[in-house]
Amino acid sequence: MNHTLDPANWDEFRALGHRMLDDMIDHLSSIATKPAWQAMPESVRSAITTETLPTAPQGAELAYRDFLTNVLPYPNGNLHPRFWGWVQGNGTPLAMMADMLASGMNPHLAGFNQAPALVEHRVIEWLRELMGMPAGTSGVLVTGGTTANLVGLTVARHAKAGFDIREEGLQGGGRPALTMYCSVEAHSCAQKAAELLGLGNRSLRRITVDDEFRMDLGALRKAVAADRAAGHKPICVIGTAGTINTGATDDLPAIADFCAEEGLWFHVDGAYGALARLSPALRPIVRGIERADSLAFDLHKWMYQPFEIACVLVRDAAAHRGAFAMTPSYLAETTRGVIAGGLPFAERGIDLTRGFKALKAWMSMKAHGIDTFARLIEQNVEQVRYLAERIDAHDKLERMAPAPLNVVCFRYAEAGASPERADALNRELLIRLQESGEAVPSSTVIRGRFAIRVAIVNHRTRTADLDRLVSAVVRIGDELAGHPGGILADGVREA
Ligand SMILES: Cc1ncc(COP(=O)(O)O)c(C=O)c1O
């Protein structure tokens, strides 16, 4: 028995590998000429969904051919210069190659006595420095902002519960309920964390916001006092740097002061906004991040890295380790050999087996330099300011919220339309815009009203792309406004 998954003929595999690389470079270099999104034909959909379990080998050539035909042409569009939906980065050609190198090398990044572990330590250290957190801060790379926030909040719960929550869990009766606080504009991953941590959604208090969508500090103070008076145990306030809806940043220094006064953990969700700190010009917007007890941010958003990569930094390294570390005998550290240095990354989060996602960040930071990332981030902010100005100057467009960072919310304003009609028209407009392949914004609801939302974490966008967006929105809006009884709201006919 000498089975293996290595190719029988390495020369043939090399030729196929070179073709794959050439095809992907062609794909990336011509991305702007393609539609921002296109719907899958039914034949493609069923080719994938009806394929039966491939028990016999089909060969790499055929598997690759199916990828080229049925998969590659139908992504959600986030590589495209006119994709601004949700908060999805583009990735970069260099980081794509780094991911291939990481996968080829395939090291196990629980830790171990190996160069890849030193690379991850270095990336975390560079990120710590960029975020202005003190030496000795601990960190780990994770899959995304959701997990980064969960890890940070797990440490918060462990550090502030007031009892050994790892040993006892939350099942013992008679203890005060642990409560956390975030604004109503916080990302839904805060709720996911509260639920996963066993606190429950209700224990995550949503604090109202001011006119600029920033947490109302007076309301926060009242909520914490009310919880204390009711016998609950407040443990943590979650500030946001760059909210998902509008790009607002809470008053982080004030929240940091409040947490210090009250003995609360100060967690910051900086999923994309934290990266504004790379730019000296934008840094004041996210001032106070450096005071976080724990800070979560993505590199696959505003550092343009391919999915998945995010980071969580924790000021108190012992608390970080204390929330996760466990050392069964089969993972015991030695002073020499392969496991010398232990498994530090496994002790700072959920995963034991971890890939080498640090490599793409390390190579990207070295190759492009932090100054380049700062300029790209500034460019995205300038693009949003430009778009906001164009919207404000256009009598058929209406801005829905301030645009302090890289997000702008707006809609087509049909003269005399009721709020319901305006919602329905813009909902349909957005879908038609996406289906046209011209551009991909997404949507949100601002003060109860539907808004088209553009979030730019895109290093390929040019000013002309924004002009095309404005033209397309007005054109489709005019078409819909001209047909008051037309098809609205995702195919639903208006009564
Ligand atoms: C403010 C904020 N927090 C958290 C997240 C979740 O991050 P991820 O999608 O990487 O899990 C997002 C995603 O857009 C976000 O904008």
The ligand as a MOL file (V3000), in Angstrom:
LIG
                    3D

  0  0  0     0  0            999 V3000
M  V30 BEGIN CTAB
M  V30 COUNTS 16 16 0 0 0
M  V30 BEGIN ATOM
M  V30 1 C -18.3010 47.1980 13.3410 0
M  V30 2 C -18.2190 45.7550 12.9650 0
M  V30 3 N -18.0070 44.8340 13.9120 0
M  V30 4 C -17.9100 43.5230 13.6270 0
M  V30 5 C -18.0420 43.0680 12.3460 0
M  V30 6 C -17.9490 41.5890 12.0690 0
M  V30 7 O -16.7080 41.3110 11.4530 0
M  V30 8 P -16.5190 39.9820 10.6010 0
M  V30 9 O -17.4810 40.0730 9.4680 0
M  V30 10 O -15.0900 40.0410 10.1530 0
M  V30 11 O -16.8000 38.8210 11.4880 0
M  V30 12 C -18.2780 43.9900 11.3100 0
M  V30 13 C -18.4710 43.5240 9.9420 0
M  V30 14 O -18.7500 44.2780 9.0380 0
M  V30 15 C -18.3480 45.3670 11.6280 0
M  V30 16 O -18.5320 46.2870 10.6810 0
M  V30 END ATOM
M  V30 BEGIN BOND
M  V30 1 1 1 2
M  V30 2 1 2 3
M  V30 3 2 2 15
M  V30 4 2 3 4
M  V30 5 1 4 5
M  V30 6 1 5 6
M  V30 7 2 5 12
M  V30 8 1 6 7
M  V30 9 1 7 8
M  V30 10 2 8 9
M  V30 11 1 8 10
M  V30 12 1 8 11
M  V30 13 1 12 13
M  V30 14 1 12 15
M  V30 15 2 13 14
M  V30 16 1 15 16
M  V30 END BOND
M  V30 END CTAB
M  END
